Amino acid sequence: MDSLNITLFRNLNDAHSAFFDAVIGVVSGLGDGLVIALCCAVLMLFRFRLGMAATVAFLLSGIIAQLLKRAFDMPRPPAVLEHVHVLGAALHSHSFPSGHATSDGVMVLLAFLIWKCGDWRAYVMAGLFLFAAYGRIYGGVHFPLDVAAGLIIGMASMWACHRWSQSWAVEAWQESDWSWRIVGMIVVIEAAVLGLGYRMQPSTAQPLAAILPLIALYLVMRFWKEEINRER
């Protein structure tokens, strides 16, 4: 394995503390598949085309990442190095690329599609998911190369799906009375699954399984209320 990759991993993984364990242990869970799916579903309520593009990008990038994982079958840090600082369970196989970082990459580019490049909110959201991707190195489950490849796959998938989505004929669906109801039910179901016993990866990110469903349900209820008032 490339010595630079290992050296960089050591520098990032060894720089740990109890405070960063607590913070990064939670934030790194933002790349969890169900978390990303829930975020995309919520976005569909407010910007349907972009939310659909993000959902397709998430699925596409996930498939690509899983195919590459099985094609390369690279060992994870605990399998080849000693004294690795691990958050959650120690994993040993299918390291390249990072699936969490792939999902994070989708969200990084999505931030700049939701808001303009000059909007501070885009940088906050993108920075948060980049920090989550870094957490995969800090948490001892991926090498830097795994994370970098995952981010590239995710951002490339989001860019391609965003361009493709411009040709989708979604206007008729958006005008349907059922469009927001069905999307809202998807959000409710995903929030329920996440909040009712879903095991986060890493396990240190379990608080997200309690917080994010409440935020999602609040947003969907507020949206439903506005739509019902508008239809009266």
Secondary structure, 3 states (H helix, E strand, C coil): CCHHHHHHHHHHHHCCCHHHHHHHHHHHHHHCHHHHHHHHHHHHHHCHHHHHHHHHHHHHHHHHHHHHHHHHCCCCHHHHCCCCCCCCCCCCCCCCCCHHHHHHHHHHHHHHHHCCCCCHHHHHHHHHHHHHHHHHHHCCCCCHHHHHHHHHHHHHHHHHHHHHHCCCCCHHHHHCCCHHHHHHHHHHHHHHHHHCCCCCCCHHHCCHHHHHHHHHHHHHHHHHHHHHHHHC
